[in-house]
Amino acid sequence: MPSSVLWAVDLFGRVFTLSTAGQSWELCRDAQLEFKRVSAATQCCWGIACDNQVYVYVCASDVPIRRREEAYENQRWNPVGGFCETLLPSDRWPWSDVSGLQHRALDGVALPSPHWEWESDWYVDENFGGEPTEKGGWTYAIDFPATYTRDKKWNSCVRRRRWIRYRRYKSRDAWAKIPAEDDPQQLPDPFNDISVGGWEIIDEPVGRLSVWAVSLQGKVWYREDVSHPNPEGSSWSLVDTPAEAVQISCGPHDLLWVTLWEGQALVREGINRNNPKGSSWSIVESPMSENGIMHVSVGVGVVWAVTKDRKVWFRRGVNSYNPCGTSWIEMVGEMMMVNVGLNDQVWGIGWEDRALYFRQGVTQSELSGKTWKAIVAGRECDRSHSGSSSSLLSAGCFFGDEVRGSGESCGPSDTDACSEAERPGPDPDIGGTAERGVEVAGSASAPAELPWTNIDLKEPKKGPSHSAPGFPETPDLSSLGLLPLGLEDPYSAGYPPLWAWVSGGGCAVEAHAVLKWSAVQSGLSPSVQTLSLSITPAQTAAWRKQIFQQLTERTKRELENFRHYEQAVEQSVWVKTGALQWWCDWKPHKWVDVRVALEQFMGHDGARDSILFIYYAVHEEKKYVHVFLNEVTALVPMLHEAKHSFALYTPERTQQRWPVRLAAATEQDMSDWLALLNLSCCESRRVHGRPSPQAIWSVTCKGDIFVSEPSPDLEAPERLLPCDQMFWRQMGGHLRLVEANSRGVVWGIGYDHTAWVYTGGYGGGCFQGLARSTSNIYTQSDVKCVYIYENQRWNPVTGYTSRGLPTDRYMWSDATGLQECTKTSTKPPSLQWTWVSDWFVDFSVSGGTDQEGWQYASDFPASYHGYKTMKDFVRRRCWASRKCKLVTSGPWLEVAPIALGDVSIIPESPGANGSGPSIALWAVSDKGDVLCRLGVSELNPAGSSWLHVGTDQPFASVSIGACYQVWAVARDGSAFYRGSVSPSQPAGDCWYHIPSPPKQRLTQVSVGHTAVFALDENGNLWYRQGVTPSYPQGSSWEHVSNNVRRVSVGPLDQVWGDGGGGWMLAPGSGTQGDPGSALVSPAAVPMVPLWWGGQTFKGSAFQVWVIANKVQGSRSLSRGTVCHRTGVQPHEPKGRGWDYGIGGGWDHLSVRANATRAPRSSSQETPSRQSGEQSLPSEPLKVAGGPQETLGPVCC
Amino acid sequence: MTDDKDVLRDVWFGRIPTCFTLYQDEITEREAEPYYLLLPRVSYLTLVTDKVKKHFQKVMRQEDISEIWFEYEGTPLKWHYPIGLLFDLLASSSALPWNITVHFKSFPEKDLLHCPSKDVIEAHFMSCVKEADALKHKSQVINEMQKKDHKQLWMGLQNDRFDQFWAINRKLMEYPAEENGFRYIPFRIYQTTTERPFIQKLFRPVAPDGQLHTLGDLLKEVCPSAVAPEDGEKKNQVMIHGIEPMLETPLQWLSEHLSYPDNFLHISIIPQPTD
């Protein structure tokens, strides 16, 4: 979970933020303004300053807020001058909007407010529906308005082109005044209260917010069109109220309560995605007639109120259907105000002490919480706004329950936040103002939130106040470290700040994590501590080296000459037995009860080999099967909701597509067996510790991560190692995709689009104890959605009902309609997952929906659309999602805060020797922004910051080749090449649109050393022909195979002797040219990177691995199979056939780290042999068709 | 070698080549050949010397056999000390193999405890583990364990099974996330030069100012004579498992990685050899 902040205003009107990862309150920049109210969301905060004006503070991010302005230039052909601006009188404006109805001259387009700036000048858009246009960007038609085409025809009488210009919101990390209304009549009088919320009502547009305000005259106003791309909104509109309002609170979802002057509360009804302003009001009386309500605050499903006698009340029975709730419950404590933040967590300001309190124990099942706990954090003036290394020091010491000392130095003054330059050490002046020692109450697991940059092994930037080499804490901060929350005793640390207002709308505190605040956990976990050990130079400390060295010497001294001595303790065979279930090999397949025994033979050096026996009975006859664990190639957990099972693969079983499947009675039992078998496999193959930097990483559709050590034989041409013999071992964690490079930098992306960086550890998840590293294992969580569908059929009498035809699908089903899935019976994917939300309708289904989320079709199953026609007799509705969450652990640290959709790390070029200063890493955010990570290196694999690379449309996939060739695929399926990317110009200069293969929309691209492969939405794999250093964008796409789900091109470089530059000869030899290729020629000239010329471009081959959709084995079919392209040679870049590896549920693969150099081959022309010959040259991947089609064991 | 896990393995698989000879005064029927064995450093003498006992009993008359005990250069060897500790303390400077004399008579009642069966060793071992956990976690961890977990610790030691032992023992090595280490470090410091069998005191792994305590801090506090003065000549060796960790080594790390199976750090202070 990334760090987030709590906003508060003190009695002097100064705004402070408290980061969940930080230690103390930071004064908001732009401190000239004094505020009376703030209301925060995750990305921004709205406030009312003492001038009664509304301001918005948009938090900075590496991705800019940019909006596109468009204008169309329209021309008509006339016989005299050809195309010209002279239009017919009936025509549109020469410069117009897209419809042609509005006049829109380029110089007439103004910035909406002083908070915006232009990114560049106007330019012509040469991309027409995913295809490049001719220079000039004109599109042609017979007449206005009509269908435009790229090509000029004989009857093209009119043409138009689109001009684009981007504007960028510049007032970030600063209070930006919301411009006053143009129309003085409409001008709302000065504001009194403001509240933002509603971000869960609807996802479109991105970051949409409901901003409500109350004016001094008691009127309620709604700010229109506030969203992430339009942070200021557009205008205020008045919402009529039956009485004068004084205060307002808007929840994240559909709750909106208003406090009335008379002391009642006003509840808005009818707020939904189609009408975020709601429709009507109803009144809720105050809990006590003599004391009216003074303040309300609402969350997703809770309402808290404070009455004029300062009593705190909790409203029972509030939900979307009954926003008024049922009754009031009085809570303990006297508060000035309360504020409900994210996850319905509650913050309050005490009446008497004006201290800040957090409601402890608020969970989904107990929304009213348990007790108030004071939060006392020091106020550090804006010392380190830029997120310097200081936050590191809070690592290991986040929460505690007793005050063990204090680092405070009591000073007299509570004022005057000094904003001088950064100071390394404790500043006496500032120290005086702040109870520096007292701990923060932020949120959950602190260590996992640390930005990796802080865990740099290099010299910590703390300057002279270093105290000890082994533990880089400055004295002041180390005392901070030990200081826990000053719970219940805010006065213990000097003068507490006096607060006036708090807003938790941007502060993510997980309900379950709150427990960490209150007590020492009984589950003792070393992870936090080891973080602080691992980040110190301890790993490289002299004492550690000495111990390792001495132990080695000791073993030599005491054992070397005495190995012939008898061992005192004989090693017997150790057998672990147990009862499991086995998915039997014969028909009819079913689970049968078996006894299993793992026999281990251990040597005195700890190495061992093992055999797994499975004893079963057929017709009273006892039989067994056995598996040598040194032959096992993968152990894959298959947690289904009903069975705790796992699959065991050997090369033979992989070929059959029929693993040994075993199930245990409990999840614990399964984990134990899985961990034990894994350990035995690793032992017998002598694989342990961190994977090598060259490792091949992959992810299954269940999110499990597997690593394989590449053998040099994998790419050796004459004795190719069949890839079904590769051993895959599991790493802890849960990811959707993973990418690696050979310098040990590994990034992953979770199902919830969170970016993760590999920490260098191993184990985690169910691999505990010896199977995991001591350090570098952190908590990891992931969230995904479960979808079920509601199906209805139309009948003439009653319209759509849930009564279908007898042949119809279930009225509640999965997407295919074949499985019945009701709201109550549907469970999370496995027991690792827990529900975190209720069912809600998904409106973002492809094909569109109507206002209630229904999609219509003529019959089941068919293609659905979002509107009803006469012919539609059935409809379905996607109840997406209920969100479920998984919490596990693994060697991963979050890279906050930008969520990613794709990532690519530069593969090491063979000549570079891994000595480059920084490692190029490109990514696509979940919103489609292209990003370039700066500062990535072996020591700092997380890098430091993102550089945004502007695009004209959202992107989907990106890949960077070893020579800094960046290729990307946009969401509309078009491909792009980024020009001039180099170490000195990491973001390059501009995009060149590359035509896609005819009639195909590309979905993914992968670039190796030089080779470019792309994948389209129909599973076709394409090779880019004609890529040369002087013409890096290549000439045409050539079809390689179908049935491919994912491709990964590695940089592997084999030395091919004097092959005569086979690479250079490859393009053009017998390939059909792509007619579209001429269109990119204008781009070709400036694209040659000079520094590229020095590289040996010839004689480089590469490796192509894919995940195939379906592969038929001798016994079954597997979907999602790792395949290796064989016969790839410089003069035959497309390769010849496929070698099939591990499969059944594999989703993603990265071979880009594998730079293992194959031994130099003497005979270049040796054809691929062995399993490579399974398939004929250029044969497409085997596709199953037989009746045997069953889902792979890990079905997707 | 860069992984701390490898340290655990090295510690566990430490072996001392030993030559057992029968005491000259023992009455035998035939001449007793010396017996050579690799003794696990982390185990106990009476737990791993069944073979030795059998070997010598073959050449003796039944009536001359009573409880076996061992002696090195005149010092009876306490079976309830781990073997590695005995070796480091008494024999680390002598040449290998370690020459141990085997006795069947004249049990030195005042020096040694009787060891009639392996149950006695188990009881001793478990009591050490419990004492260590009392220091580390107020006994919370050991008390939360089941009986079979206790048994697995013991069987792991008895059968020299690293994995079996550490599968349970790792729980004893954990500590709360908000602490920087154990409550107290279970340690014992042995010196040959004093009468006192060993020094054991309460000592925290982390100083009040948050600094991690080191091995040097511990020695300065509880056994100052062992530490050489700043510029003085080094007179003593501080030895654990046959190695001399630097005095800068954090004590918490030592406790997690160089403790014996009984969860104690057994530290030997021996005079610097004058070679």
HADDOCK unambig.tbl for C-alpha pairs under 7 A between the chains (distance, minus, plus):
assign (segid A and resid 396 and name CA) (segid B and resid 177 and name CA) 6.87 0.50 0.50
assign (segid A and resid 396 and name CA) (segid B and resid 178 and name CA) 6.27 0.50 0.50
assign (segid A and resid 397 and name CA) (segid B and resid 178 and name CA) 5.33 0.50 0.50
assign (segid A and resid 398 and name CA) (segid B and resid 178 and name CA) 6.84 0.50 0.50
assign (segid A and resid 399 and name CA) (segid B and resid 178 and name CA) 6.47 0.50 0.50
assign (segid A and resid 400 and name CA) (segid B and resid 178 and name CA) 6.24 0.50 0.50
assign (segid A and resid 478 and name CA) (segid B and resid 210 and name CA) 6.16 0.50 0.50
assign (segid A and resid 479 and name CA) (segid B and resid 209 and name CA) 6.54 0.50 0.50
assign (segid A and resid 479 and name CA) (segid B and resid 210 and name CA) 6.87 0.50 0.50
assign (segid A and resid 521 and name CA) (segid B and resid 176 and name CA) 6.78 0.50 0.50
assign (segid A and resid 524 and name CA) (segid B and resid 174 and name CA) 5.83 0.50 0.50
assign (segid A and resid 524 and name CA) (segid B and resid 175 and name CA) 4.88 0.50 0.50
assign (segid A and resid 524 and name CA) (segid B and resid 176 and name CA) 4.32 0.50 0.50
assign (segid A and resid 524 and name CA) (segid B and resid 177 and name CA) 6.55 0.50 0.50
assign (segid A and resid 525 and name CA) (segid B and resid 174 and name CA) 5.85 0.50 0.50
assign (segid A and resid 525 and name CA) (segid B and resid 175 and name CA) 5.75 0.50 0.50
assign (segid A and resid 525 and name CA) (segid B and resid 176 and name CA) 5.42 0.50 0.50
assign (segid A and resid 525 and name CA) (segid B and resid 177 and name CA) 5.42 0.50 0.50
assign (segid A and resid 526 and name CA) (segid B and resid 174 and name CA) 5.34 0.50 0.50
assign (segid A and resid 526 and name CA) (segid B and resid 175 and name CA) 5.55 0.50 0.50
assign (segid A and resid 526 and name CA) (segid B and resid 176 and name CA) 6.44 0.50 0.50
assign (segid A and resid 526 and name CA) (segid B and resid 177 and name CA) 5.65 0.50 0.50
assign (segid A and resid 527 and name CA) (segid B and resid 177 and name CA) 6.60 0.50 0.50
assign (segid A and resid 528 and name CA) (segid B and resid 177 and name CA) 5.04 0.50 0.50
assign (segid A and resid 529 and name CA) (segid B and resid 177 and name CA) 5.87 0.50 0.50
assign (segid A and resid 529 and name CA) (segid B and resid 180 and name CA) 5.70 0.50 0.50
assign (segid A and resid 543 and name CA) (segid B and resid 245 and name CA) 6.73 0.50 0.50
assign (segid A and resid 543 and name CA) (segid B and resid 246 and name CA) 5.42 0.50 0.50
assign (segid A and resid 543 and name CA) (segid B and resid 248 and name CA) 6.49 0.50 0.50
assign (segid A and resid 543 and name CA) (segid B and resid 249 and name CA) 5.48 0.50 0.50
assign (segid A and resid 546 and name CA) (segid B and resid 245 and name CA) 6.95 0.50 0.50
assign (segid A and resid 547 and name CA) (segid B and resid 245 and name CA) 5.88 0.50 0.50
assign (segid A and resid 548 and name CA) (segid B and resid 1 and name CA) 6.92 0.50 0.50
assign (segid A and resid 550 and name CA) (segid B and resid 243 and name CA) 5.87 0.50 0.50
assign (segid A and resid 551 and name CA) (segid B and resid 10 and name CA) 6.91 0.50 0.50
assign (segid A and resid 551 and name CA) (segid B and resid 243 and name CA) 6.61 0.50 0.50
assign (segid A and resid 554 and name CA) (segid B and resid 242 and name CA) 6.73 0.50 0.50
assign (segid A and resid 555 and name CA) (segid B and resid 14 and name CA) 6.83 0.50 0.50
assign (segid A and resid 558 and name CA) (segid B and resid 15 and name CA) 6.80 0.50 0.50
assign (segid A and resid 558 and name CA) (segid B and resid 16 and name CA) 5.95 0.50 0.50
assign (segid A and resid 558 and name CA) (segid B and resid 17 and name CA) 6.63 0.50 0.50
assign (segid A and resid 559 and name CA) (segid B and resid 15 and name CA) 6.74 0.50 0.50
assign (segid A and resid 562 and name CA) (segid B and resid 17 and name CA) 6.30 0.50 0.50
assign (segid A and resid 565 and name CA) (segid B and resid 36 and name CA) 6.05 0.50 0.50
assign (segid A and resid 565 and name CA) (segid B and resid 37 and name CA) 5.40 0.50 0.50
assign (segid A and resid 565 and name CA) (segid B and resid 38 and name CA) 5.94 0.50 0.50
assign (segid A and resid 566 and name CA) (segid B and resid 36 and name CA) 6.78 0.50 0.50
assign (segid A and resid 566 and name CA) (segid B and resid 37 and name CA) 4.97 0.50 0.50
assign (segid A and resid 566 and name CA) (segid B and resid 38 and name CA) 5.93 0.50 0.50
assign (segid A and resid 567 and name CA) (segid B and resid 37 and name CA) 5.84 0.50 0.50
assign (segid A and resid 567 and name CA) (segid B and resid 38 and name CA) 4.93 0.50 0.50
assign (segid A and resid 567 and name CA) (segid B and resid 39 and name CA) 6.89 0.50 0.50
assign (segid A and resid 568 and name CA) (segid B and resid 37 and name CA) 5.83 0.50 0.50
assign (segid A and resid 568 and name CA) (segid B and resid 38 and name CA) 5.63 0.50 0.50
assign (segid A and resid 568 and name CA) (segid B and resid 39 and name CA) 5.49 0.50 0.50
assign (segid A and resid 568 and name CA) (segid B and resid 48 and name CA) 5.57 0.50 0.50
assign (segid A and resid 568 and name CA) (segid B and resid 49 and name CA) 6.80 0.50 0.50
assign (segid A and resid 569 and name CA) (segid B and resid 48 and name CA) 6.19 0.50 0.50
assign (segid A and resid 569 and name CA) (segid B and resid 159 and name CA) 6.64 0.50 0.50
assign (segid A and resid 569 and name CA) (segid B and resid 160 and name CA) 6.75 0.50 0.50
assign (segid A and resid 605 and name CA) (segid B and resid 13 and name CA) 6.91 0.50 0.50
assign (segid A and resid 769 and name CA) (segid B and resid 167 and name CA) 6.08 0.50 0.50
assign (segid A and resid 769 and name CA) (segid B and resid 170 and name CA) 6.26 0.50 0.50
